[in-house]
Each structure stands twice: as structure tokens, then as C-alpha cells.
Amino acid sequence: MTGGLLLFEDRHWSDLRPLTDLLPVPALAFGGSTVAERWLDAASPVPGAGLLAIEAREVAIEAWREAPRPKAPASRADGETLAVNAAALPGAWVSRGWEAGPRTLWLAGGRIAGARLPFEVAARGLGQGARFESFLAGLGLTTVEVEARFLSRPWDLFESNLAALAEDLEGLEPKVEGELHRLAAVYQPDRVALAPGSRIDAYAVLDAREGPIRIGSGAAVLSHTVVVGPCAVGAGARLLGGVIGRSTIGPGCRIAGEVDSCVWQGWSNKSHHGFVGHSVVGEWVNLGALTTTSDLKNTYGPVRVRVGREELDTGLFKVGSFVGAHVKTGIGTLLPTGASIGTGSNLFGGGRYVPRHVPTFGWWDGEVMREHGLERFLETARMAMARRERPLRPADEVALRALHQDTQAERRSLAETAVRPA
């Protein structure tokens, strides 16, 4: 018997900013669902491994609305717990680590990937939050080397997403429980699933020849939209025309134009034409008409991306933008290759490239970078979220105010700085 599955976020969460500014790593959209949901599916072969707890930053956990509910703690003190780093990708290494025996700590390249420990020991760490990694490290467990891979940098989310989609949608039961118009075209219908309440309009195309397609409950694919698999479209999302493929589209999104190889957290909008490729977009983003990302340098060389205070070589030739939550762009906004756009930014001055790094709560008018005032930002966030019947909650405001406070130094370094086009 096990004491359940325990997911924890380690200290490297900041290496995934701006995507983790407001949400913990387990909440990130990835593959066919979220990081947490994928771990719940992956742990199912371990007997009794329902969710025991998620340990992460308290402010981020409170801001996560759709966090899965933990089960009641196991009553038997002799049960065992599977504790895994949420940033690690599920794989055969979990079984190998488990088979190494009880009271083992699993390391991959010096980073804690997981552990097998008695439930009574794991229970002592419940409520540790961001300190759970240190709690594990201090237990004196026998260390075991495993070959785990991690979501270590923002670009890992889209680079690994195609494989995750293929894995999550493999064996998809082809069901048409939604409304499929007789004039819609479906290539390889045996790889397409439409959830109850979904809708595919006339002259829409679902092309599953390159991978499966799953359309979530209440989602709609409007006329003149081509969906290319593998692709997972979340509940209540609306695809409004264009070519959208090889992507994870979170719940409640409104997407149009050309989208390729992207991950969209929920409740974001791109309702007009423009290209977004090899990018990751946070919650509550609104990309104005003709907002376009560059995902390939003219030199065809590898792309560098700002992470924290460093510019890192991704080793990839196709990298678009990493857009934090609540970012707004005006019409004609151009995002350069490898752009990192901080949470809460407001970008306008269309027709010119945005700087490759925009700090949190940046206000860029095409010439000068200033600070997006917090109260002004919160007023806009309240209006935008209320329009989607998901009002800004006290926990959301606490997370936003804390982020604004924690990132003041970064903004001061760029305050009133004239910025040349990238």
C-alpha cells in the first residue's frame, strides 16, 4: 500500500519565469492537460497512488484555481509515499526508482527527481510548501541515480510538448460526443475525440494525420479553422479561424490566425490574425490584432533567451516568445525571436519590435520602457477577468502585489530607459 502521490515544486521554479511568476510548476499547461494531471496519470500503476498533497510556494498555490483536490490521508502508518518533483517528466525512471527500495532519494544530475519514503515520514513534511525539497534532502535517505528529464527552462515546455501530446493522446478513444457539422472535414477520424458540448462548424477541418486531436467539453471550432494534430483544445476554448496546430490550448482561450507548436495557459486571447509559433503564453494574455512572433533568426542560428539575469543559448533554431500572465499587446505588436515578456506588461507602439526582454509590469510605448503602475494594472485585470465571469479574487491580488514588490529592483534598472528596436 502507498500513502499516495506527493508532488513538490523545487527551488528551480524561477528558471521557468515568467510562466511561474503567479502559478506553481504543477499548474502549467503541458501535453494533454497540466503538469499535475500528467503526474496523476503516470503514477496510476503504483497501487493506491492518489494525490496526497502538492507542496509549492504558498502564494502560487492559493492563486491556482483548478488545483486537484488531495485525497484524505492514508489511515495506515505503514504505507509508502511516492514524492516526485513536478518539473520532472514522467518516465520509466519512476518504476526503477521505486524498485530500488524504501527510504530512497532519487537524483538526476544532482537535482532531486523523487523519493520513496514511509507515509509517516512524508506526513511530517506536509505544509512545508517551498521548503519541501530541503525537507527531503535532510532525511538522510539512500540516494539512487535515475535518468529523469526536467522542464528546466521555458523553452522546454514547447520543445517537449509534441512528445507529451503524442503520449497523452495515444490510444485516444475516437468519440464524437459533441456536434460535428456534416460539412466539416475530418482526416483520420479514428484519431479524433470530441467531448460532450463541443462543436465543429461547417467548413472547419480537423487534420489528425500527423497526430491525434482532442476537443474539450464546450469548446468550439468555427468555420474556416484548420486544426492540425497533435493538438489538445481545453474546455470552453474557441478557435476562431486560421491554422492552429501541434499545440496545447488551455481552457477558455480564444484563438485565431496562425499558431504552431505552442502552449497556451488558460483564459488568453488571440482573436485576430497574426502568427504565434514555438511560444508559451500565460493566463489572461490579450494579443492585439496582427501581433506576431518571430521564431526563426534570419541567420538560422541558435536563439538566446533571457532567464533571470542571464542570456542563455537554447541550442534551438526555432524559439518564439515566452509571455507572462496578464500581458496586453496593441495592434501590430512585433515580438522578436526569443523574447521574454514579463507578467503584467502593457506593450503598444505597433510596427516596431518590442525589446527582447520586458520586465514584469513593464509599460512600453515603442520608444521608452516605463513601469505599468500597479493600481492601474489591477483595475484592468479586474475588468478583463470579470468579462469572462472569473473575477479577480483576493488570492489573485495578493499574488500580483507580492510579485510587484519582489520585482521592483528589476524595473528600476530599466525605468525611463530609451529602448532601441531589437
N, C-alpha and C positions, 0 to 999 in steps of 0.2 A: 504494500500500500504506500502511496505517496501523500505527503501533506499538501501537494498541489504545485502549480507553476507560479513562480515569483519572478516578475520582470523588474529590472532595475536600470536606471539611467546612470552612466558613469560620468566622470569629470570631463570627458571629451565632448560633451554635448555642444560646447561652444564652437567646436570645429565645424559644426553644421549650420552656424548662423549665416544669414538672417532667418533661416527657416525654423530654428528653435528659439528664437527670441521670446516667443509667447507660449509655445507648446512644448511639451516634453517629447523626446525621441519616439516613444511608443505611439504617439498620436499622429505621426507623419503618414500621409497617404503614400502608399508604395505597393506595387504589384496590383493584385485584385482587390485590395482593401486598405488596411493600415498595417504598420509595423506590428502593433499589438495583436490584431486579429490573425495575422500570418503566424505569429508565435503560438497562439492558441490552437490553430490548426496543426502546426508542426509538432506540438507536444502531445497530441492526442494518442500516439502509440504508447506513451508512458502511462501505465494504469493510474487512474484517479487524478490526472494532472489538470484539474480545473484551475481557474485563476484564483490564487491565494491573495496576491497583492501586487500593486505596482508602486515601486519606490522611485521617486524622482523629485525634482525641485517643487516645493510646496506651492509656490505661486503659479507655476506652469500647470500642475495637476488641477488646481482649482479652476483654471481658465479652460480646461479641456471638457467640453460639454458632453461628448459622446464616449467618455471613458467606460470601458467594460466593467461590469459590476463583479467584484470578487465574490467567490462562494464563501459560505460560512467556514471558519477554520476547522480543520480535521479534529475529531474528538480523540483520536488515538495518538498518544505521545510518541509511539514507536514508528510513526510514519516518516517518510522521507520527502524532501522538497527538491524540486528542480529549480534552481535560481539561474536565470540567464540574462546576459547583457542585451538589452533591447536593440542595440545597434548592430549586434552580430546577426549575420544572415543564417537562417536555419539550414541545417545540412546533416550529413551522416556523422559529423563530428559530435553531435549531441549524444547519439547512441554509444559511440566509442567512449566518450567521457563518462557516461553513466555506467558503462560496463567496467570502467576502471575501479569501481568500488565506492563505498560510502565514505563520507568525510573527505572528498577530493575537491580541489580548486583547479579549474581548467584555464590554462593560459595560452594565448596565441600571440606570439611576438611580444611577450611581456605584458600584454593587456588582458585583463580578466574577461573571459568569454562566458563563464558559467561556473556552476558548482553543484555538487550533490551533497546534501547535508541533512541531518535529522530535523524533523519538523520542530522539535522543541528548541533546537538551536536557531533555526530560521526565525521562529516566533520572537526571539529576543531582538531581532533586527527590525521587526515591523515598526513603522513610524519613523525610521531613520531618514527617509527621504533621500536627499542628495548625499548623505553620509553612508549610504548602504554599501557602496563599493569599499570604503575604508573598513566598515564592519566586517565584511567578508575577508578582506586581506589580513585582518588581525586575529582570525580564528585559529591560525596555525594548522590549516588543513593541508593534506598531502597534495603537492602540485602535480598536475598532469599536463603535458603539452598536447594541444589539439590544433587542427588545421582549420580554424574558423576565419571567415572573412567578415569585415565590418563595413557598415556605412560610415566611412571616416571623414569624408569631405562632401560638400554639397553636390558635386558632380557625380558622386557615386549613386545618387538617387535616380538620375535618369540613365546613367550608364548601365546599371544593374537591373533597371526596371523591365526591359524587354524579356529577360530571362525569368524574372519574377512573375510577370504577367503570364508567360507561357506555362510556367509551373503551376500557378494558381488556377488557371483556366483549363488546364489539361484534364481531359475526361469530363469536360463540361456537358451536362445533360441537355441536349437540344430541346428546349421547350419554348413554345410560343404561347405564353400566358397573358401577353399584352395584345395590343391592337396592331396588326400588320396589314397595311393597306394593300389591296390586290395589285396596285401599280408600283409598289416598291420592289426594288431588285435585291435579291439576296444570293450572293455567291457562297457556295458550300453551306447550306442551311444546317447541316449536321454539326456545325461548329458555332452556332448562334443560339443564344438564350435570351428571351425577352421576359422580364419579370412581370408579375401582375401590375396592372395600371400603367405600364409603359405604352408608348405609341410611336409607330413608324409611319410617316405620312407618304402620300403618293410621290413618286419620283425621287425618293431617298434611296441610297444604295448602302447595303451592308456587305462589305467585301472581306470575307473570312479566309481567303485563300492563303494569306501569309500568317494567319493566326486567329484564334477564337475571339469572339465578340460577346460581351455580356452587357445588356442594357438593364439598369436597375429599376426598381419599382418607382412608378410615377415619372420616369424620365421620358423625354420626347425627342425624336429625331425628325426635324422638319424637312419639308421638300427641298430638293437640290442640295442635300447634305450627303457626302460620301464618308462613311466610317470604315477605316482600314484596320484590320486586326494585326496583332493582338491589341485589344482595347477593352477597358473596363470603364463603364459610364455609371456614375453613382446615382443614388436615389434622388429623384426630383430634378436632375440636371436637364438642360435643354440645349440641343445642338441646333444652331440657327442657320446653317448653310455653310458651304465650303468643303474642304477636305481635312478631316480630323483623324489621325491615325497613330498607332503604336504608342498609345498614351494611357495614363490613368487620369480620369476626370472625376474629381471628388463630388460629393453631394451638393446639390443646389447651384452648381455652376451654370453660367450662360456663355456658350462658346460659339464663335463664328469665325470664318476666314480659313486660314491655313495653319494647322497645328500638327507638329510632327515630333514624336519621341519626347514627350513632356510628362511631367507630373504636376497635377493641379490639386492643391488642397481645396477644401470645400468653400462654397459661397463666394466665388470670384467670378468676375465678368470680363468677357471679351466679346462684346455683342456685334462687332463690326469687322470689316476686312482688315488684313494685316497678317504678317507671318510671325509665329512664335515657334521656335524649334530648339530642341535639346536644352530645355529650360525647366526650372522648377518654380512654381508660383504659389505663394502663401495664401492664407484666408483673406477674404474681404478686399481683394485687389480689384480695381477697376481700370482696365486698359482702354483708353480712349480710341476713337476711330483711327485706323491706319497706324496704330502703334505697332512697331516692327522690331524684331530682334535680329541681329546678325549672329549667325552661329558658325561662320567659317571665315578665317582671315584671307585676305587677297593673296597672301604668300603661301597659303595652305600649310602654314606652320602650326606647331602645338600652341595651345591657348594657355595663358596665365590668368589666374583669378586671385583676387584679394581675399584672404581669410584672416580675420583678426588684423594684425599689423603687418602681415607678410603677404607678398605676392608669390604664389606657388605655381609651378609648372604642372598642369593637369596631365600632360602626356597625351592629350586628346586633340584631335583636329577639329572636332565639331563640339562647340560649347556655346550655348546661348546665354541666358541671364538667370540669375537667382534673385527672386523678387520677394521681399519680406511682406508680412501681413499688412493690410490697410494701405498699401501703396496706391496712389492715384496718378494716372498719366493723362496729359491733354492730347488733343488730336495731333496726329503726325509725329508723335514722340518716337525717337530712334534710340534703341538700346544697343550699345556696341558689344562686340564679341567678348564673352567672359565678364559681363557686368554683374556687380553685386549691389543690389538696391536695398537700402536699409528700411526696416519696418517704419511705417508711418510717414513715408516720404511723399511729397507732392511735386510732380515734375511736369513742366509745361515749357513753352517756347519751342513748339514743334518745328521740324525741319532741320534741327541741329542734333548732333549726337549728345546724349547725356554723358556725364563723366562715368568712367568705368567703375568707380566706387562712389556710392552715395551713402552718407552716414545715416543712422537712424534719425527719424524726424527731420530729414533734410528738406529744404524748400529751394528748388532750382528753377530759375526763370529763363534759362537759355544763356545767361551771362554770369550770374553770381549765385553762389551757394549760401543760403542763409538757414536759419532754424525755423522749422514749422512749429509755431507756438503750440504748447500742449493743450491749452483750453480750446483754442481754435480747432485743433485736430479732433479733440473729443467731441466737440459739437457736430462735426462732420460725421464721425463714426456713429454717433447716436442716430443721426438721420438715415445713414446708409443701412444700418442694421435693422432699424425699425421698418424700413420699406420691405424687408424680407421676413418680417414677423419674428425676428430673433434679436430682441432688444439688448443693448449693451447692459450687462449685469454688473453688480458691484465687483465680482471677482475679475471680470474683464478689465474694469477700470483700475483696479489695484495692480494688475499685471502691467498695464500700459504705463501707469505712473511710475512703477518701480523701474521699468525699462528706461523711461525718460531720465530718471535720476541716475541710473547706473551708466548711462552712455553720454553724460554731459561733456566729459573731457574730450571724447572723440569729436563732438560737434564743435567745441571751442576751437579745435585745431584748424577747422575749415571755415569758421564763421567769417562772413563778409569777404571770402576769398574769391577773386575772379577766377573762373574756370574756363580754360580753352577747350574747344571741342576735342573729343578723343580721336 
